[in-house]
Amino acid sequence: QVLMSLHEMFPAVHAAEMAVQRNPRSWDAWQTLGRAQLGLGEIALAIRSFQVSLHIFPMNPEVWKEDLSWARKLQEQQKATKTESVQALAKGKELVPESIPDYDFESDEIVAVCAAIAEKEKALSAAKTMVIVSASGTVETVTEQDNCPATPDETLFIRAR
């Protein structure tokens, strides 16, 4: 139970299985095993463990009301989810979407376009062109010169290359 509270489900199942092996007539060991199996998502195994616990101690209301009823609800939800997914797959087969074309990203045309974009970016960065948007909202495109690094307006709002 401590391992389950620490969310260590595999060791918890292993420890509960060892407890059941040591004392197969311990209803609480079977209950703990069922809870650990639920933690792993093994609903059918958990239901079986809860049933063994009830077989040993049939008057335990905790196993009846909490554990077994919860596991059965989970099992019903799991079955409903599987049914919905099967129906969705069946509908999906009826409505086959058009296949997406396979693009060749290493073709000569794509490489040429990338090279052209790179050359254009290189030319823009060499010209040191800036777009200046001032706080008043005016937009200016300025080519910076080596001897004049200052911006034309001291109320600079956004600067981008």
DSSP file with accessible surface (Angstrom, degrees, kcal/mol):
  #  RESIDUE AA STRUCTURE BP1 BP2  ACC     N-H-->O    O-->H-N    N-H-->O    O-->H-N    TCO  KAPPA ALPHA  PHI   PSI    X-CA   Y-CA   Z-CA
    1    1 A Q     >        0   0  134      0, 0.0     4,-2.0     0, 0.0     5,-0.1   0.000 360.0 360.0 360.0 -35.1    0.0    0.0    0.0
    2    2 A V  H  >  +     0   0  106      1,-0.2     4,-1.5     2,-0.2     6,-0.2   0.920 360.0  51.9 -66.1 -41.8    2.9    2.3    0.7
    3    3 A L  H  4>S+     0   0   59      1,-0.2     5,-3.0     2,-0.2    -1,-0.2   0.890 108.8  51.0 -62.4 -38.2    4.4    1.6   -2.8
    4    4 A M  H >45S+     0   0   27      1,-0.2     3,-1.8     3,-0.2    -1,-0.2   0.907 106.9  53.0 -65.6 -39.9    1.0    2.5   -4.3
    5    5 A S  H 3<5S+     0   0   82     -4,-2.0    -1,-0.2     1,-0.3    -2,-0.2   0.798 109.0  50.5 -66.9 -24.2    0.8    5.7   -2.4
    6    6 A L  T 3<5S-     0   0  109     -4,-1.5    -1,-0.3    -5,-0.1    -2,-0.2   0.344 118.0-117.1 -89.6   4.7    4.3    6.5   -3.9
    7    7 A H  T < 5S+     0   0  155     -3,-1.8     2,-0.9     1,-0.2    -3,-0.2   0.809  71.3 138.6  61.2  33.8    3.0    5.6   -7.4
    8    8 A E     >< +     0   0  101     -5,-3.0     4,-1.6     1,-0.2    -1,-0.2  -0.745  20.9 165.9-103.2  79.9    5.4    2.7   -7.7
    9    9 A M  H  >  +     0   0   41     -2,-0.9     4,-2.7     2,-0.2     5,-0.2   0.887  65.3  52.7 -74.2 -41.1    2.9    0.4   -9.2
   10   10 A F  H  > S+     0   0  162      1,-0.2     4,-2.4     2,-0.2    -1,-0.2   0.960 114.0  42.8 -62.0 -48.6    5.2   -2.4  -10.5
   11   11 A P  H  > S+     0   0   52      0, 0.0     4,-2.7     0, 0.0    -1,-0.2   0.868 112.8  55.4 -64.0 -31.6    6.9   -2.9   -7.2
   12   12 A A  H  X S+     0   0    6     -4,-1.6     4,-2.5     2,-0.2    -2,-0.2   0.926 108.9  45.9 -66.2 -42.8    3.5   -2.7   -5.5
   13   13 A V  H  X S+     0   0   15     -4,-2.7     4,-2.7    23,-0.2     5,-0.2   0.929 113.3  50.5 -63.9 -42.7    2.1   -5.5   -7.6
   14   14 A H  H  X S+     0   0  114     -4,-2.4     4,-2.1    -5,-0.2    -2,-0.2   0.931 111.9  46.5 -61.6 -45.6    5.2   -7.5   -7.0
   15   15 A A  H  X S+     0   0   46     -4,-2.7     4,-2.2     1,-0.2    -1,-0.2   0.906 113.1  49.5 -65.0 -39.5    5.0   -7.1   -3.2
   16   16 A A  H  X S+     0   0    5     -4,-2.5     4,-2.3     2,-0.2    17,-0.2   0.889 109.3  52.0 -68.1 -37.2    1.2   -7.8   -3.2
   17   17 A E  H  X S+     0   0   81     -4,-2.7     4,-2.3     2,-0.2    -1,-0.2   0.900 109.3  50.2 -64.5 -38.6    1.8  -11.0   -5.3
   18   18 A M  H  X S+     0   0   69     -4,-2.1     4,-2.3     2,-0.2    -2,-0.2   0.909 109.5  51.2 -65.1 -38.6    4.4  -12.1   -2.7
   19   19 A A  H  X S+     0   0   41     -4,-2.2     4,-2.1     1,-0.2    -2,-0.2   0.906 110.7  48.6 -64.9 -39.0    2.0  -11.4    0.1
   20   20 A V  H  < S+     0   0   14     -4,-2.3    -1,-0.2     9,-0.2    -2,-0.2   0.895 110.8  50.9 -67.8 -38.3   -0.7  -13.6   -1.7
   21   21 A Q  H  < S+     0   0  152     -4,-2.3    -2,-0.2     1,-0.2    -1,-0.2   0.895 111.8  47.1 -66.4 -38.5    1.9  -16.3   -2.2
   22   22 A R  H  < S+     0   0  205     -4,-2.3    -1,-0.2     1,-0.3    -2,-0.2   0.864 133.3  14.4 -70.9 -37.6    2.9  -16.4    1.4
   23   23 A N    ><  +     0   0   84     -4,-2.1     3,-1.8    -5,-0.2    -1,-0.3  -0.695  64.2 177.6-140.1  85.9   -0.7  -16.4    2.7
   24   24 A P  T 3  S+     0   0   77      0, 0.0    -3,-0.1     0, 0.0    -4,-0.1   0.647  81.6  60.5 -66.8  -9.6   -3.2  -17.2    0.0
   25   25 A R  T 3  S+     0   0  205     -5,-0.1     2,-0.9    31,-0.0     3,-0.1   0.307  74.7 110.8-100.0  11.2   -6.1  -17.0    2.5
   26   26 A S    <>  -     0   0   21     -3,-1.8     4,-1.8     1,-0.2     3,-0.2  -0.748  49.3-167.8 -89.0 107.6   -5.5  -13.4    3.4
   27   27 A W  H  > S+     0   0   80     -2,-0.9     4,-2.3     1,-0.2    -1,-0.2   0.872  87.3  54.1 -65.1 -34.3   -8.4  -11.4    2.0
   28   28 A D  H  > S+     0   0   77      2,-0.2     4,-2.5     1,-0.2    -1,-0.2   0.836 104.7  54.2 -72.2 -28.4   -6.6   -8.1    2.5
   29   29 A A  H  > S+     0   0   10     -3,-0.2     4,-2.5     2,-0.2    -1,-0.2   0.924 110.5  46.7 -67.1 -41.3   -3.6   -9.3    0.5
   30   30 A W  H  X S+     0   0   31     -4,-1.8     4,-2.4     2,-0.2    -2,-0.2   0.893 112.1  50.9 -66.3 -38.3   -5.9  -10.1   -2.4
   31   31 A Q  H  X S+     0   0    7     -4,-2.3     4,-2.3     2,-0.2    -2,-0.2   0.935 111.2  47.4 -63.9 -44.4   -7.6   -6.7   -2.0
   32   32 A T  H  X S+     0   0   23     -4,-2.5     4,-2.5     1,-0.2    -2,-0.2   0.904 110.5  52.6 -63.9 -40.0   -4.2   -4.9   -2.1
   33   33 A L  H  X S+     0   0    9     -4,-2.5     4,-2.6   -17,-0.2    -1,-0.2   0.928 109.1  50.1 -61.1 -43.6   -3.2   -7.0   -5.1
   34   34 A G  H  X S+     0   0    0     -4,-2.4     4,-2.2     1,-0.2    -2,-0.2   0.914 110.5  49.1 -61.5 -41.9   -6.4   -5.9   -6.9
   35   35 A R  H  X S+     0   0   62     -4,-2.3     4,-1.8     2,-0.2    -1,-0.2   0.905 111.7  48.8 -65.2 -40.3   -5.8   -2.3   -6.1
   36   36 A A  H  X S+     0   0    0     -4,-2.5     4,-1.1     2,-0.2    -2,-0.2   0.903 110.0  51.9 -66.1 -39.3   -2.2   -2.5   -7.3
   37   37 A Q  H  <>S+     0   0   14     -4,-2.6     5,-2.5     1,-0.2     4,-0.5   0.887 107.1  53.1 -65.4 -36.7   -3.4   -4.2  -10.5
   38   38 A L  H ><5S+     0   0   29     -4,-2.2     3,-1.3     1,-0.2    -1,-0.2   0.895 102.7  58.9 -62.4 -37.1   -5.9   -1.4  -11.0
   39   39 A G  H 3<5S+     0   0   41     -4,-1.8    -1,-0.2     1,-0.3    -2,-0.2   0.802 107.3  46.4 -62.0 -27.8   -3.0    1.1  -10.7
   40   40 A L  T 3<5S-     0   0   59     -4,-1.1    -1,-0.3    -3,-0.4    -2,-0.2   0.499 120.6-109.7 -89.0  -6.9   -1.4   -0.6  -13.7
   41   41 A G  T < 5S+     0   0   42     -3,-1.3     2,-1.5    -4,-0.5     3,-0.2   0.592  74.4 138.2  88.7  10.6   -4.6   -0.6  -15.7
   42   42 A E     >< +     0   0   97     -5,-2.5     4,-2.0     1,-0.2    -1,-0.2  -0.612  19.7 164.9 -89.2  78.9   -5.1   -4.4  -15.4
   43   43 A I  H  >  +     0   0   19     -2,-1.5     4,-2.6     1,-0.2     5,-0.2   0.917  69.0  50.7 -68.8 -44.4   -8.8   -4.2  -14.8
   44   44 A A  H  > S+     0   0   66      1,-0.2     4,-2.0    -3,-0.2    -1,-0.2   0.914 112.5  47.1 -63.0 -41.9   -9.7   -7.8  -15.5
   45   45 A L  H  > S+     0   0   83      2,-0.2     4,-2.4     1,-0.2    -1,-0.2   0.889 111.2  52.4 -65.3 -38.5   -6.9   -9.1  -13.1
   46   46 A A  H  X S+     0   0    0     -4,-2.0     4,-2.7     2,-0.2     5,-0.2   0.919 107.3  51.5 -64.6 -41.4   -8.0   -6.7  -10.5
   47   47 A I  H  X S+     0   0   11     -4,-2.6     4,-2.4     1,-0.2    -1,-0.2   0.929 109.9  50.1 -61.7 -42.2  -11.6   -7.9  -10.6
   48   48 A R  H  X S+     0   0  138     -4,-2.0     4,-2.2     1,-0.2    -1,-0.2   0.930 110.6  49.2 -62.4 -42.1  -10.4  -11.4  -10.3
   49   49 A S  H  X S+     0   0    2     -4,-2.4     4,-2.4     1,-0.2    -2,-0.2   0.918 111.2  49.4 -64.7 -41.3   -8.3  -10.5   -7.2
   50   50 A F  H  X S+     0   0    0     -4,-2.7     4,-2.4     1,-0.2    -1,-0.2   0.888 109.3  52.9 -64.6 -36.8  -11.3   -8.7   -5.6
   51   51 A Q  H  X S+     0   0   89     -4,-2.4     4,-2.0     2,-0.2    -2,-0.2   0.899 108.6  49.3 -65.7 -38.8  -13.5  -11.7   -6.3
   52   52 A V  H  X S+     0   0   34     -4,-2.2     4,-2.1     2,-0.2    -2,-0.2   0.928 110.0  52.2 -64.8 -42.1  -11.0  -14.0   -4.5
   53   53 A S  H  X S+     0   0    0     -4,-2.4     4,-2.6     1,-0.2    -2,-0.2   0.921 111.4  46.6 -59.4 -41.9  -10.9  -11.5   -1.6
   54   54 A L  H  < S+     0   0   12     -4,-2.4    -1,-0.2     1,-0.2    -2,-0.2   0.830 107.6  56.7 -70.3 -31.5  -14.7  -11.7   -1.4
   55   55 A H  H  < S+     0   0  161     -4,-2.0    -1,-0.2     1,-0.2    -2,-0.2   0.899 112.3  42.2 -65.1 -37.5  -14.6  -15.4   -1.6
   56   56 A I  H  < S+     0   0   59     -4,-2.1    -2,-0.2     1,-0.3    -1,-0.2   0.913 135.8  15.5 -75.0 -43.6  -12.4  -15.5    1.4
   57   57 A F    ><  +     0   0   80     -4,-2.6     3,-1.4    -5,-0.2    -1,-0.3  -0.726  69.3 175.0-133.8  82.8  -14.3  -12.8    3.4
   58   58 A P  T 3  S+     0   0   69      0, 0.0    -1,-0.1     0, 0.0    -4,-0.1   0.677  73.9  64.1 -67.9 -16.3  -17.7  -12.3    1.8
   59   59 A M  T 3   +     0   0  149     -5,-0.0    -5,-0.1     4,-0.0    -2,-0.0   0.302  68.5 118.8 -92.4  12.8  -18.9   -9.8    4.4
   60   60 A N    <>  -     0   0    9     -3,-1.4     4,-1.6     1,-0.2     3,-0.2  -0.656  42.4-172.1 -81.9 105.4  -16.3   -7.2    3.6
   61   61 A P  H  > S+     0   0   73      0, 0.0     4,-3.2     0, 0.0     5,-0.5   0.813  79.1  63.8 -69.9 -26.3  -18.4   -4.1    2.6
   62   62 A E  H  >>S+     0   0   73      1,-0.2     4,-2.1     2,-0.2     5,-1.5   0.926 105.9  43.1 -64.0 -43.8  -15.3   -2.2    1.5
   63   63 A V  I  4>S+     0   0    0     -3,-0.2     5,-3.0     3,-0.2     6,-0.4   0.918 118.9  45.3 -69.0 -40.8  -14.4   -4.7   -1.3
   64   64 A W  I  <>S+     0   0  126     -4,-1.6     5,-0.8     3,-0.2    -2,-0.2   0.966 123.3  31.4 -64.4 -54.3  -18.1   -4.9   -2.4
   65   65 A K  I  <5S+     0   0  157     -4,-3.2    -3,-0.2     3,-0.1    -2,-0.2   0.825 133.4  19.9 -79.9 -36.0  -18.9   -1.2   -2.4
   66   66 A E  I  X5S+     0   0  111     -4,-2.1     4,-1.9    -5,-0.5     5,-0.2   0.895 125.7  32.3-100.3 -62.9  -15.6    0.4   -3.3
   67   67 A D  I  ><S+     0   0   14     -5,-1.5     4,-2.6     2,-0.2     5,-0.2   0.962 122.8  37.7 -69.7 -55.7  -13.1   -1.8   -5.0
   68   68 A L  I  ><S+     0   0    4     -5,-3.0     4,-2.4     1,-0.2     5,-0.2   0.918 118.8  48.5 -67.9 -40.6  -15.2   -4.3   -7.0
   69   69 A S  H  ><S+     0   0   48     -5,-0.8     4,-2.1    -6,-0.4    -1,-0.2   0.918 113.2  48.7 -66.0 -39.0  -17.9   -1.7   -8.0
   70   70 A W  H  X S+     0   0  137     -4,-1.9     4,-2.4     2,-0.2    -2,-0.2   0.928 111.1  49.5 -64.8 -43.3  -15.1    0.7   -9.1
   71   71 A A  H  X S+     0   0    0     -4,-2.6     4,-2.2     1,-0.2    -2,-0.2   0.902 110.6  50.2 -64.3 -39.1  -13.3   -1.9  -11.1
   72   72 A R  H  X S+     0   0  106     -4,-2.4     4,-2.5     2,-0.2    -1,-0.2   0.887 108.9  51.7 -67.9 -37.5  -16.5   -2.9  -12.9
   73   73 A K  H  X S+     0   0  119     -4,-2.1     4,-2.5     2,-0.2    -2,-0.2   0.928 110.7  48.9 -61.3 -44.0  -17.3    0.7  -13.7
   74   74 A L  H  X S+     0   0   38     -4,-2.4     4,-2.5     1,-0.2    -2,-0.2   0.897 109.9  51.7 -62.0 -39.4  -13.8    1.0  -15.2
   75   75 A Q  H  X S+     0   0   54     -4,-2.2     4,-2.4     2,-0.2    -2,-0.2   0.917 110.1  48.6 -65.1 -41.4  -14.3   -2.2  -17.2
   76   76 A E  H  X S+     0   0  132     -4,-2.5     4,-2.5     2,-0.2    -2,-0.2   0.913 112.0  49.0 -64.1 -41.9  -17.6   -0.9  -18.6
   77   77 A Q  H  X S+     0   0  114     -4,-2.5     4,-2.5     2,-0.2    -2,-0.2   0.900 110.4  51.4 -63.5 -38.7  -15.9    2.4  -19.6
   78   78 A Q  H  X S+     0   0   77     -4,-2.5     4,-2.3     2,-0.2    -2,-0.2   0.921 110.7  47.9 -64.8 -42.3  -13.1    0.5  -21.2
   79   79 A K  H  X S+     0   0  129     -4,-2.4     4,-2.4     2,-0.2    -2,-0.2   0.912 111.9  50.0 -64.8 -41.3  -15.5   -1.6  -23.2
   80   80 A A  H  X S+     0   0   47     -4,-2.5     4,-2.5     2,-0.2    -2,-0.2   0.912 110.6  49.9 -63.7 -40.3  -17.5    1.5  -24.3
   81   81 A T  H  X S+     0   0   84     -4,-2.5     4,-2.4     2,-0.2    -2,-0.2   0.913 110.7  49.2 -65.1 -41.6  -14.3    3.2  -25.3
   82   82 A K  H  X S+     0   0  128     -4,-2.3     4,-2.3     2,-0.2    -2,-0.2   0.915 110.8  50.6 -64.2 -40.1  -13.2    0.2  -27.4
   83   83 A T  H  X S+     0   0   76     -4,-2.4     4,-2.4     1,-0.2    -2,-0.2   0.929 111.2  48.4 -63.7 -43.7  -16.6    0.0  -29.0
   84   84 A E  H  X S+     0   0  125     -4,-2.5     4,-2.5     1,-0.2    -2,-0.2   0.908 111.7  49.1 -63.5 -40.4  -16.4    3.7  -29.9
   85   85 A S  H  X S+     0   0   58     -4,-2.4     4,-2.3     2,-0.2    -1,-0.2   0.887 110.5  50.5 -68.8 -35.9  -12.9    3.4  -31.3
   86   86 A V  H  X S+     0   0   94     -4,-2.3     4,-2.3     2,-0.2    -1,-0.2   0.925 112.1  48.0 -65.9 -41.1  -14.0    0.4  -33.4
   87   87 A Q  H  X S+     0   0  113     -4,-2.4     4,-2.4     1,-0.2    -2,-0.2   0.906 111.0  50.8 -65.5 -39.9  -16.9    2.3  -34.8
   88   88 A A  H  X S+     0   0   62     -4,-2.5     4,-2.4     1,-0.2    -1,-0.2   0.900 110.2  49.8 -64.4 -39.3  -14.7    5.3  -35.5
   89   89 A L  H  X S+     0   0  118     -4,-2.3     4,-1.9     2,-0.2    -1,-0.2   0.899 109.6  51.4 -65.4 -38.9  -12.3    3.1  -37.4
   90   90 A A  H  X S+     0   0   50     -4,-2.3     4,-1.2     1,-0.2    -2,-0.2   0.920 112.5  45.4 -64.8 -41.4  -15.1    1.6  -39.4
   91   91 A K  H  X S+     0   0  137     -4,-2.4     4,-1.9     1,-0.2    -1,-0.2   0.878 109.7  56.4 -66.6 -38.0  -16.3    5.1  -40.3
   92   92 A G  H  < S+     0   0   41     -4,-2.4    -2,-0.2     1,-0.2    -1,-0.2   0.851 103.9  53.0 -63.9 -32.6  -12.8    6.1  -41.1
   93   93 A K  H  < S+     0   0  165     -4,-1.9     3,-0.4     1,-0.2    -1,-0.2   0.840 107.9  51.4 -71.7 -31.0  -12.4    3.2  -43.6
   94   94 A E  H  < S+     0   0  152     -4,-1.2     2,-0.9     1,-0.3    -2,-0.2   0.891 112.4  46.8 -70.2 -39.7  -15.6    4.4  -45.4
   95   95 A L  S  < S-     0   0  137     -4,-1.9    -1,-0.3    -5,-0.1    -4,-0.0  -0.669  77.6-177.9-104.7  78.1  -14.3    7.9  -45.7
   96   96 A V        -     0   0  114     -2,-0.9    -3,-0.1    -3,-0.4     3,-0.1  -0.648  20.9-137.2 -79.5 117.4  -10.8    7.4  -47.0
   97   97 A P        -     0   0  108      0, 0.0     2,-0.1     0, 0.0     3,-0.1  -0.368  29.5 -90.5 -71.7 157.4   -9.1   10.8  -47.3
   98   98 A E        -     0   0  184      1,-0.1     2,-0.1    -2,-0.0     0, 0.0  -0.401  50.6-104.3 -65.3 143.5   -7.0   11.6  -50.3
   99   99 A S        -     0   0  110      1,-0.1    -1,-0.1    -2,-0.1     3,-0.0  -0.395  31.4-114.9 -72.0 145.6   -3.4   10.7  -49.8
  100  100 A I        -     0   0  147     -2,-0.1    -1,-0.1     1,-0.1     0, 0.0  -0.649  36.5-111.0 -79.4 130.5   -1.0   13.5  -49.1
  101  101 A P        -     0   0   78      0, 0.0     2,-0.7     0, 0.0    -1,-0.1  -0.311  26.4-118.9 -64.6 148.5    1.6   13.9  -51.9
  102  102 A D        -     0   0  161     -3,-0.0     2,-0.4     2,-0.0    -3,-0.0  -0.784  29.2-151.8 -90.6 115.5    5.1   12.9  -51.1
  103  103 A Y        -     0   0  151     -2,-0.7     2,-0.9     2,-0.0     3,-0.0  -0.717   9.8-137.8 -91.1 141.3    7.4   16.0  -51.5
  104  104 A D    >   -     0   0  107     -2,-0.4     3,-1.3     1,-0.1     6,-0.2  -0.834  19.2-176.0 -97.2  99.2   11.0   15.6  -52.4
  105  105 A F  T 3  S+     0   0  151     -2,-0.9    -1,-0.1     1,-0.2    -2,-0.0   0.507  80.4  56.8 -77.2  -2.6   12.7   18.2  -50.2
  106  106 A E  T 3  S+     0   0  164      4,-0.1    -1,-0.2     5,-0.0    -2,-0.0   0.192  79.1 127.2-109.4  16.2   16.1   17.4  -51.8
  107  107 A S  S <> S-     0   0   22     -3,-1.3     4,-2.2     1,-0.1     5,-0.2  -0.261  73.5-111.7 -71.2 162.4   15.0   18.2  -55.4
  108  108 A D  H  > S+     0   0  138      1,-0.2     4,-2.3     2,-0.2     5,-0.2   0.865 116.1  55.0 -63.0 -34.6   17.0   20.7  -57.5
  109  109 A E  H  > S+     0   0  135      2,-0.2     4,-2.3     1,-0.2    -1,-0.2   0.928 109.2  45.9 -66.6 -44.1   14.1   23.2  -57.4
  110  110 A I  H  > S+     0   0   69     -6,-0.2     4,-2.5     2,-0.2     5,-0.2   0.924 113.0  50.0 -65.5 -42.6   13.9   23.3  -53.6
  111  111 A V  H  X S+     0   0   85     -4,-2.2     4,-2.3     1,-0.2    -1,-0.2   0.918 110.6  50.6 -62.9 -39.3   17.7   23.6  -53.3
  112  112 A A  H  X S+     0   0   60     -4,-2.3     4,-2.4     2,-0.2    -1,-0.2   0.911 110.0  49.4 -65.7 -41.3   17.7   26.4  -55.8
  113  113 A V  H  X S+     0   0   83     -4,-2.3     4,-2.5     2,-0.2     5,-0.2   0.930 111.3  49.2 -63.6 -45.0   14.9   28.3  -53.9
  114  114 A C  H  X S+     0   0   78     -4,-2.5     4,-2.3     1,-0.2    -2,-0.2   0.909 111.1  49.9 -61.2 -40.8   16.8   27.9  -50.6
  115  115 A A  H  X S+     0   0   55     -4,-2.3     4,-2.3    -5,-0.2    -1,-0.2   0.914 110.2  50.5 -65.1 -40.3   20.0   29.2  -52.2
  116  116 A A  H  X S+     0   0   62     -4,-2.4     4,-2.3     2,-0.2    -2,-0.2   0.914 110.7  48.9 -64.9 -41.2   18.1   32.2  -53.6
  117  117 A I  H  X S+     0   0   97     -4,-2.5     4,-2.5     1,-0.2     5,-0.2   0.923 111.0  50.8 -64.9 -41.0   16.6   33.0  -50.2
  118  118 A A  H  X S+     0   0   54     -4,-2.3     4,-2.2     1,-0.2    -2,-0.2   0.907 110.0  49.3 -63.2 -42.0   20.0   32.7  -48.6
  119  119 A E  H  X S+     0   0  115     -4,-2.3     4,-2.2     2,-0.2    -1,-0.2   0.908 111.2  49.6 -64.2 -40.7   21.6   35.1  -51.2
  120  120 A K  H  X S+     0   0  148     -4,-2.3     4,-2.3     2,-0.2    -2,-0.2   0.921 111.4  48.8 -65.1 -42.4   18.8   37.6  -50.7
  121  121 A E  H  X S+     0   0  115     -4,-2.5     4,-2.4     2,-0.2    -1,-0.2   0.889 110.0  52.5 -63.3 -38.5   19.3   37.5  -46.9
  122  122 A K  H  X S+     0   0  125     -4,-2.2     4,-1.9    -5,-0.2    -2,-0.2   0.921 109.7  48.4 -64.5 -40.8   23.0   37.9  -47.3
  123  123 A A  H  X S+     0   0   63     -4,-2.2     4,-1.7     1,-0.2    -2,-0.2   0.905 112.2  48.9 -67.0 -39.6   22.5   41.0  -49.4
  124  124 A L  H  X>S+     0   0   82     -4,-2.3     5,-1.2     1,-0.2     4,-0.7   0.900 111.5  48.4 -67.2 -39.7   20.1   42.5  -46.9
  125  125 A S  H  <5S+     0   0   68     -4,-2.4     3,-0.4     1,-0.2    -1,-0.2   0.853 110.0  52.6 -71.2 -29.7   22.4   41.9  -44.0
  126  126 A A  H  <5S+     0   0   79     -4,-1.9    -1,-0.2     1,-0.2    -2,-0.2   0.854 107.7  51.4 -71.7 -33.4   25.3   43.4  -45.9
  127  127 A A  H  <5S-     0   0   46     -4,-1.7    -1,-0.2    -5,-0.2    17,-0.2   0.631 102.2-137.7 -77.8 -12.1   23.3   46.6  -46.6
  128  128 A K  T  <5 +     0   0   92     -4,-0.7    16,-2.7    -3,-0.4     2,-0.4   0.945  34.2 179.0  53.3  52.8   22.4   46.9  -42.9
  129  129 A T  E   < -A  143   0A  36     -5,-1.2     2,-0.3    14,-0.2    14,-0.2  -0.705   5.3-170.8 -87.9 135.8   18.8   47.8  -43.6
  130  130 A M  E     -A  142   0A   6     12,-3.4    12,-2.9    -2,-0.4     2,-0.5  -0.936  20.7-143.4-125.7 151.1   16.6   48.3  -40.6
  131  131 A V  E     -AB 141 160A  58     29,-2.1    29,-1.4    -2,-0.3     2,-0.5  -0.968  22.9-164.8-109.7 123.8   12.9   48.8  -40.2
  132  132 A I  E     -AB 140 159A   1      8,-3.5     8,-2.8    -2,-0.5     2,-0.6  -0.944  10.3-171.7-115.3 126.1   12.2   51.3  -37.4
  133  133 A V  E     -AB 139 158A  38     25,-1.8    25,-1.8    -2,-0.5    24,-1.5  -0.967  17.2-152.5-114.7 116.4    8.8   51.7  -35.8
  134  134 A S  E >   - B   0 156A   3      4,-2.4     3,-1.6    -2,-0.6    22,-0.2  -0.348  29.6-104.9 -85.7 169.5    8.6   54.7  -33.5
  135  135 A A  T 3  S+     0   0   72     20,-1.9    -1,-0.1     1,-0.3    21,-0.1   0.790 121.1  60.6 -63.3 -27.2    6.3   55.1  -30.5
  136  136 A S  T 3  S-     0   0   93     19,-0.2    -1,-0.3     2,-0.1    -3,-0.0   0.612 121.1-108.2 -77.3 -10.2    4.2   57.5  -32.6
  137  137 A G  S <  S+     0   0   50     -3,-1.6     2,-0.2     1,-0.3    -2,-0.1   0.434  70.1 141.4 101.3   0.8    3.5   54.6  -35.0
  138  138 A T        -     0   0   70     -5,-0.0    -4,-2.4     1,-0.0     2,-0.5  -0.541  38.7-148.6 -79.1 142.0    5.6   55.8  -38.0
  139  139 A V  E     +A  133   0A  96     -6,-0.2     2,-0.4    -2,-0.2    -6,-0.2  -0.946  18.1 178.0-114.0 129.2    7.4   53.1  -39.9
  140  140 A E  E     -A  132   0A  75     -8,-2.8    -8,-3.5    -2,-0.5     2,-0.6  -0.984  22.9-148.6-131.3 142.0   10.7   53.9  -41.6
  141  141 A T  E     -A  131   0A 102     -2,-0.4     2,-0.4   -10,-0.2   -10,-0.2  -0.952  28.4-177.7-106.3 120.1   13.1   51.7  -43.6
  142  142 A V  E     -A  130   0A  35    -12,-2.9   -12,-3.4    -2,-0.6     2,-0.7  -0.946  25.3-143.9-124.5 136.9   16.6   53.0  -43.0
  143  143 A T  E     -A  129   0A  85     -2,-0.4     2,-0.2   -14,-0.2   -14,-0.2  -0.900  27.6-136.8 -97.4 118.1   19.9   51.9  -44.5
  144  144 A E        -     0   0   43    -16,-2.7     2,-0.3    -2,-0.7     7,-0.0  -0.534  14.3-151.0 -78.7 138.0   22.6   52.2  -41.8
  145  145 A Q  B >   -C  148   0B 120      3,-0.7     3,-1.1    -2,-0.2   -18,-0.0  -0.756  22.6-117.9-106.9 155.4   25.9   53.7  -42.7
  146  146 A D  T 3  S+     0   0  139     -2,-0.3    -1,-0.1     1,-0.2    -2,-0.0   0.850 113.8  45.2 -61.2 -35.3   29.2   52.9  -41.1
  147  147 A N  T 3  S+     0   0  137      1,-0.2    -1,-0.2     2,-0.1    -3,-0.0   0.530 113.7  50.7 -89.6  -2.4   29.8   56.5  -39.9
  148  148 A C  B <   +C  145   0B  65     -3,-1.1    -3,-0.7     1,-0.1    -1,-0.2  -0.626  54.7 156.2-134.6  77.2   26.2   57.1  -38.7
  149  149 A P        +     0   0   88      0, 0.0    -1,-0.1     0, 0.0     2,-0.1   0.585  44.3 105.1 -80.9  -5.5   25.1   54.3  -36.3
  150  150 A A  S    S-     0   0   67      1,-0.1     4,-0.0     2,-0.0    -2,-0.0  -0.414  74.6-115.1 -76.4 152.4   22.5   56.4  -34.5
  151  151 A T        -     0   0   26      1,-0.1    -1,-0.1    -2,-0.1     5,-0.0  -0.514  19.8-124.0 -82.3 152.2   18.8   55.9  -35.2
  152  152 A P  S    S+     0   0   77      0, 0.0     2,-0.4     0, 0.0    -1,-0.1   0.790  97.0  42.5 -70.3 -23.3   16.9   58.8  -36.8
  153  153 A D        -     0   0   45      1,-0.1     3,-0.3     0, 0.0    -2,-0.1  -0.979  66.2-153.5-128.5 127.5   14.3   59.0  -34.0
  154  154 A E  S    S+     0   0  158     -2,-0.4     2,-0.7     1,-0.2    -1,-0.1   0.609  87.8  76.7 -75.2 -10.0   15.2   58.7  -30.3
  155  155 A T  S    S+     0   0   73      0, 0.0   -20,-1.9     0, 0.0    -1,-0.2  -0.308  70.5 173.6 -94.3  49.8   11.7   57.4  -29.5
  156  156 A L  E     +B  134   0A  70     -2,-0.7   -22,-0.2    -3,-0.3     3,-0.1  -0.382  12.5 171.3 -63.1 126.9   12.5   54.0  -30.8
  157  157 A F  E     +     0   0A 135    -24,-1.5     2,-0.4     1,-0.4   -23,-0.2   0.833  65.7   4.0-103.9 -54.3    9.7   51.5  -30.2
  158  158 A I  E     -B  133   0A  91    -25,-1.8   -25,-1.8     2,-0.0     2,-0.4  -0.996  60.4-165.5-136.1 138.4   10.7   48.3  -32.1
  159  159 A R  E     +B  132   0A 130     -2,-0.4     2,-0.3   -27,-0.2   -27,-0.2  -0.990  16.7 165.2-126.4 128.1   13.8   47.6  -34.1
  160  160 A A  E      B  131   0A  50    -29,-1.4   -29,-2.1    -2,-0.4    -2,-0.0  -0.988 360.0 360.0-140.5 148.8   14.1   44.7  -36.5
  161  161 A R              0   0  239     -2,-0.3   -31,-0.2   -31,-0.2   -36,-0.1  -0.780 360.0 360.0 -97.1 360.0   16.4   43.6  -39.3
